[in-house]
Structures are given as C-alpha cells and as structure tokens.
Amino acid sequence: MTMNARETTTLVLGGTGKTGSRVVERLRARDVPVRVGSRTADRPFDWDDRSTWEPALCGAAAAYVSFYPDLAVPGAPEAVAELAETAMKTGTRRLVLLSGRGSEEAQRAERALQESGAE
C-alpha cells in the first residue's frame, strides 16, 4: 500500500449492511480508497472476535463505525471504547460513529469515542 493510499483509506465497519453499504458506495463514487469491514471481508471484522479488529484497522486512516447489533445494548460503550483504543494503536486517527442518540448506552459510546483521542 502506498503512503498516499494509507493516508486516505477508510474502513467501513458493517460495510455490507444497509447504512454501511451506502457509505461505501458514496466513498467509492468520490474515488476515496475504501475497505469493507465485515465478517466475510478479505480482512474480516467481527465485533464478537476482538482478534479481527487490529488486522481490519491496520492501514486505514479513518473508520466509519456502526456497532452491531445496536448501541443501546449493554456493553456497547465498552466495545466502542476498546475499538477506539485499538484504532489509535494502529494509526487509524479519524473515527465516525453511527449513533441513534437518545439512549444512555449510545451516549456513553459517543463519549468513549470522543475521549479516545481520535478525530
């Protein structure tokens, strides 16, 4: 991967889902290098298998984060915080979280991402 591609690649978690696939489509239409994050991707990503997180994030400058199954479930904020920590270790500096605002767990996940040091 060239340094230029490294600086601009965006990982889209849930990139095969309803919202994520639209994000992937729009990024590709703008010629932004994009990597789909899913359990079946070349570099798999699975929220339930933390060993997949670092390899999926490696080489991405940014990540669009959609939590499965939903940010309102108990444990979601902790998982998002751990993902953000992993992202910062791999050099993924910009994180965007799909959130439903309103639920306490979603707000905690938002704060965890904001406090991670990521853009």
Summary of the structure (lengths in Angstrom):
residues: 119
radius of gyration: 13.3
end to end distance: 22.8
largest distance: 41.0
contacts: 358
relative contact order: 0.16
helix: 44%
strand: 15%
